[in-house]
């Protein structure tokens, strides 16, 4: 079984209820998987970024770009080059 490390500051987790912590962990895990699929599509296809965003479950391209840049250090268009 693969383990995924999620970096939540202790001060943040101390203030969260178990339910909200679980929601945050789940959301972060899902976004990580979606971004990995987006990375694969950027490498293997010439599909427009907006289509990749929608295909990987992001309804807002701006939000997708922001998350992608935070995860990979550059926006999806630059990553593709």
C-alpha positions in Angstrom: 0.0 0.0 0.0 1.3 3.4 -0.9 1.3 6.1 1.7 0.9 9.8 0.8 2.4 12.5 3.0 0.2 15.5 3.5 1.8 18.5 5.1 -0.6 20.2 7.4 0.9 22.5 10.1 0.3 21.2 13.6 -1.3 24.5 14.6 -3.8 24.1 11.9 -4.6 20.5 12.7 -5.0 21.3 16.4 -7.8 23.7 15.6 -9.7 21.4 13.3 -12.4 18.9 14.2 -11.8 15.3 13.1 -14.5 15.7 10.5 -13.1 18.9 8.9 -9.6 17.4 9.0 -10.8 14.4 7.2 -12.5 16.6 4.6 -9.3 18.6 4.1 -7.2 15.4 3.7 -9.6 13.9 1.3 -9.8 17.1 -0.8 -6.0 17.4 -0.9 -5.7 13.7 -1.9 -8.2 14.0 -4.7 -6.6 17.2 -6.0 -3.2 15.6 -6.0 -4.5 12.7 -8.1 -6.3 15.0 -10.5 -3.1 17.1 -10.9 -1.1 13.9 -11.6 -3.5 13.0 -14.3 -3.4 16.5 -15.7 0.4 16.3 -15.8 0.2 13.0 -17.7 -2.2 14.6 -20.2 0.0 17.6 -20.7 2.9 15.3 -21.5 1.1 12.9 -23.7 -1.4 15.0 -25.6 -1.8 18.3 -27.3 -5.2 18.8 -25.7 -5.9 22.5 -24.7 -5.3 23.3 -21.0 -9.0 24.2 -20.5 -10.0 20.7 -21.8 -7.5 19.0 -19.5 -8.8 21.1 -16.6 -12.3 20.0 -17.3 -11.4 16.4 -18.0 -9.6 16.1 -14.7 -12.5 17.4 -12.7 -11.7 21.1 -12.3 -14.6 23.3 -13.2 -12.6 26.5 -13.0 -9.5 26.8 -15.2 -8.1 29.6 -13.0 -8.3 27.5 -9.9 -6.7 24.6 -11.9 -3.8 26.8 -13.0 -3.3 28.1 -9.4 -3.2 24.5 -8.0 -1.0 23.2 -10.8 1.5 26.1 -10.4 1.6 25.5 -6.6 2.3 21.8 -7.1 4.7 21.9 -10.1 6.3 25.4 -9.8 4.9 26.7 -13.1 1.6 27.0 -14.9 0.4 24.1 -17.1 1.3 25.9 -20.4 4.9 26.4 -19.4 5.1 22.9 -18.0 4.1 21.5 -21.3 7.0 23.2 -23.2 
